[in-house]
Amino acid sequence: QQQVKQSPQSLIVQKGGISIINCAYENTAFDYFPWYQQFPGKGPALLIAIRPDVSEKKEGRFTISFNKSAKQLSLHIMDSQPGDSATYFCAASMRTGGSYIPTFGRGTSLIVHP
Amino acid sequence: KAGVTQTPRYLIKTRGQQVTLSCSPISGHRSVSWYQQTPGQGLQFLFEYFSETQRNKGNFPGRFSGRQFSNSRSEMNVSTLELGDSALYLCASSLDPGLGPQHFGDGTRLSIL
């Protein structure tokens, strides 16, 4: 059973366009939602994170929109650039033993064409 | 500041052998967590250590174990290797475990023949 469903599996956008990646979760105990960016041959890098007490968080060209009642969130990448081409993972975390342990989505491979 | 360092980067083993992977966290980070990444199962949490104590463990068999030393460096061990253990093993460190994994290493690619 997939606790965190991420879509689409792959995404191709043109330079300057908006990339949108969606994530849905089941467990209402999740209360911290980080997104990670992974380039080939590299480990994931924490990109941006949100908690359920806010509906939107923006950092530069990256924005997370959060709908708590629908248990859905999405990552928007504005003015997408070829350098944004990477795999993106959403994660849903809950506090366990004093730590936040993430459950990851399956990832979205983003290609931005120049 | 040096990032999370994982050694070795690549490893080839045969079924039945055991393997030890090493992770050096960012200086000052006391929380270290480990993940397995495969094309079939994606990114999955293995275990998490804080101040030498295992605080959380994922849904993996007992063949997977780990430990953390007083300098926060961590090792994970897999015994009686199976073909399905072929994966990228990632280590992450955090200054505050309440923020989840913040900085990942580039992983150890383990191939089982």
Interface residues (C-beta under 8 A of the other chain):
Chain A: Y32 P34 Y36 G41 K42 G43 P44 A45 L46 A49 F89 A91 S93 R95 T96 G97 G98 S99 Y100 I101 P102 T103 F104 G105 R106 G107
Chain B: V4 S31 S33 G42 L43 Q44 F45 E48 F50 R55 N56 G58 L90 A92 P97 G98 L99 G100 P101 Q102 H103 F104 G105 D106 G107
